[in-house]
Amino acid sequence: MTLLLVAVLAAAPMEHLRVELKFTLVHADGKREANASDKVWYFEVPAKRADDKSMNELLHRIFWDQNVAMRQREPGDHAYLSLLSFKTSKVDLAAVKASKGTDPKVYGWLDAQRAVVWEPSAEFIVDDQGRYDNIGGNDYTELLLHRMYERKLIDEAGFVAFFDAYNSAKTPGRMVFDGREKRLKSLTEIRGVATNAPGSGTYRKAVGAKPIASGPIDSAVK
């Protein structure tokens, strides 16, 4: 067993969350739109950061960062998106296993990714310090399978067969399994700056920085 694998196995336990969001547009004069909008995002979060208080801080921080990114692209628009409420539930890993890589209805994160408009993606990773980054829908599927294998929720044969079905036209399951250490490290790397994905930018609000709010973000925009 390599030192890298030992480090992965020794890491803090992770939770996989489906988060239903309600948010609204706040105009430059501070007036809110009457109707709320909905989104669903998916997260891998350290268990110690999966409580509502920690998730509230994280979600507002993501909104704040994306509001800054959107303002940088449209400096004359002083409206911003404000998180109103959220509800979390755990991703059903047993259903993922039972799907054997062939049932898209189970992989709600793929639908969420197709619904992305202003956010960098619908799937996020979070580290022990609370820093976040975004990954893609298929990356999230792979991340779940790596974690399930670590926790002995799926065996090697099941892992390989899953990806042979799920990724039949792409990377063979055997290649994914054999490269799991390097691939997992890449999937969980927090890059510190946003990607060039839609709605993304270089700003990152510090973890826990006050106010815990989605905006207004005028003071953050240079």
N, C-alpha and C positions, 0 to 999 in steps of 0.2 A: 504494500500500500504506500503510495507516494505521500510526501509531506503535504502536497497540495490537497489531495483527497482527505487526509487527516484534518486539515484546516477547514475544509468544507463541512465535513461531518461534525466538527466541533463547534461550528457557528451556531448562533442563536436560532431557535426554531422559528419557522416562517409560517405566516398565515396567508391564505389566498382569498381575497375578498372581492365580491361583486358590490359595487357602490352605486346606488340610485341617487342621482343629484337633481335638485330643483334650483334653478337660478333665474335671475331676471336682469334686464338692462336698466342701468341707472344713468339718467341723462346728465348733462353738464350742470344743470340747475339743481341736481339732487333728487329730482322726481323719478320714481320707479315706475316701470311699466306695470300695468295691472295684472297681466297674465304671466305666469311663470313658464319657463321652458324646462324640458327634461333631458337628461343624458344618463348613460350608464358607463361607468369606467370599471376597470379591473386592476387589482393591485397584488403584488407580493410584498408583504410588510412583516418585519420582525414581530413576533407575538407580543413583545412588550410595547409595541407601538400600534397595536390593532384596536385599542380602546377608543371610545367616541371622542374623548378629549384630544388625544393625539391625532386622530383622523381629521377632526375639525381644523386643527392648526395646519395640517398638511394640505388639506383641500383648499383652504383659503390661500395658502402660500402658492399653490399651483395656479389658482385663479389670478392672484396678484401678478405672478411672473408672466402669464399669458396676456393680461391686460397691459403690462408694460411693453411686451413684444408688439402687440397690436397698435399701441400708441406710437411706437417708434416707426411703424409703417405708415400710420395716418396721424401725424402730429396735430392736425387741426381738429380731430375728433376727441372730445373730452368726456364722452360717455364711457362706461365700463360695465363689465359683467359682474354681478354680485351673487355669490352663493347664498341661497336661502335656507336649505335644509338638505340632509342626506340620510340614507338608510343603508346599512351594511348587512350582508349575508355572506356565508362561507361558500366558496366554490365547491361543488359536489364532486370530489375526486373519485368516489366510487362510480359515479355515472360516467366520468371521463374514461376510467378503466374499462367499464362495461361496453362502452361505445366501440372499442377496438379500432379506433381511428377512422371509422366509417360513418359516423352519425353527426353531421354538421349541426343538428338542432341542439346538441349538448354544448357546443362550443360558442356560447353567447358572446364571447369576446370578439369573435370574427364579425358578427353583426355589429357590435359596438364600434369596431374599427371602420367598418363601411360607413358609419354615421358620423365620423369625424368631420368637423367643419373648421373650427378655429383653434382647437387644441392640437398639440403635437402628435398625440395618438390617444387611444382609449385604454392603453395598458401601461402600467407604471411599476417600476421596481423602487424599493426604499431600503436604505441601509440602516445599520444600528444607530447611526448618528441622526437619522431622520432626513438625510439628503435623498433626493429622488432623481430618477431619469425615466425616459420613456422607451418602450420597446414595441415591436409590431405584434400583430395578432398571432401569426404562426410562431413567432418567438415565444409568446406566452404559452402556447400549447407545449412547445418543447420544454420550457422551464418547468411546467407542471409535471411532465413525465420524468425529468431529472429528479425533482423533489420526491416524487412518488417512489422512484427506485431507491433513493437514499433511505426512505422510511420503510422500505420493504413492503410497500403497497402494490408493487408490481415486480415481477422477476425479469431476468434478462430476456427470456424468450418472448414474454409479453410485450416488453419495451420494443424489441426489434420488430415484432409483428405489427405493433401499433403504427410505427413509422413507415413500414412497408406499405400499409394500407393508406395512411394519411398523406404520405409524401411519395406516392408511387411514381410520380413523374419527376421527382427531384432527388433528394439525398436518400439513399437506401438506409433502412433501419440499422443495419449492422454498422454502417459508417457513423451514424449518429451515436450509437452506443459506444463504439470503440473510441470515439473522440470526445466522450462526455466530459472529461475533466477540463479540457481546453474550451469546449463549447460552453460549459456552465460558467466558467470564469468570464468569458466574453459577454454572456447574457446578463450577468449580474454586475457588470462594471458601471459604476457611477462616473460619468464623464465630466461632471461639474459645470458644463455649459450645455445649453439646449442645442438640438440638432437643427438642420435646415428644413425640418418638416413644417407643414402649414401651421401658422399661428405661433411658431417658435421664435426664440430670440436668445440673446446672450445673458440676459439678466437672471440672477438667482437670488431671491430674498433669503437671508440667513435663517436657519432653523430657529424657531421660537421668537423671532424678531417681532416687536410690537409696532403697530397694532395687529392683532389677529383678525384680519379683515381682507376682503377681496379688493378694496379700494376705498376712497379715490387714490390714484397713484401718481398725481402730478409731481410730487416731490421726488419720485424715483426716476423720472424721465429727464435725461440731460438734454 
